[in-house]
Amino acid sequence: MSTDEPSDETVVQTAADAAEGVIFSQYKQSDVRDYDVTVVFEDGVLEVDVYLNAPEDEDEADPEQVADDAALAARHAVDELFEA
């Protein structure tokens, strides 16, 4: 790994922050019953898992879709981190 590449800790934090940003752009924090963002970055491989327990209301976003979008946003943020 070259010195120009971000640290593993930076990669994990960037991914987690991006995922949480998507979740809380769709739901008020008080509406989220529970959530978990698990990020693992080992040997250059990123794994992101997002669990979201939020109300399923017609007027709100679909929690499953938001969790998927959050995981994708995490991966995208890490891609951008390495492209910078």
N, C-alpha and C positions, 0 to 999 in steps of 0.2 A: 504494500500500500504506500503510495507516495505521500509526502507530507502535505500536498495540496488537497487531499481527499478529507472529507469531514470525519470526525471520530465516530465510533459506533454509538456513543452516548448522544451525540448531536443528531445522528440519523434517527434514533429511537425517539428522541424528544420532538424532533420536527414532525415525524409521522403522527405521534400522539396528539400534538397540538393541532395539526390539520384535521384529524378525525373529530376531535372535540369541537373544533370550530364549526364543522358541518352540523353536528348534532345540535349545538346550541344556536345555530342560525335558523333551525327549523322548530325548535321547542324552547319554551321558557325553562330555565333551570328547575323551577319549582314543579313543572309538569313531568319531568323525567323521574320515574320511580327508581330506576337503577340503570347503570350502564357500566360497561367495562371495555376498555381499549387495551388490547394486548399486542405489543409490538416486539418482535424478535428480529435481530439483525446479526447473523453469524455467517462468516465466510462469504460475505458479499451477497447473501440471500436475505431478502426482506419478507417477513411474514406478518400480516396484520389481520387481527380478528376483532370484530366489533360486535358487542352484545348491547342491545338497547331494549329497555322495558319502558315504554311510553304509551300514553293513551292512544287507542285506535278510534279516532273520531273522524267523522266525515269531513270536518273542517280543518283537520290537521293532516300533516304528511304521514304517509304509511311508515311505521317504525322500521319495518324490514328494509324498505327502499332507502330510508335514511341511513341505516347501518351499512348497507352496501355502498351508498354514496360516500359515507365517511371513510370506509376502507379504501375506496378508489382515490379519494382526495389525499389520504395518507401516502399512498404509493406515488401519486403525482408530485406531491411536495418533496418527497425524497429524490425522485427523478430530477426535479429542478435543482435540488441541492447539489447533486453531482454534476449537473450541467453548468453550474455557476462558476 
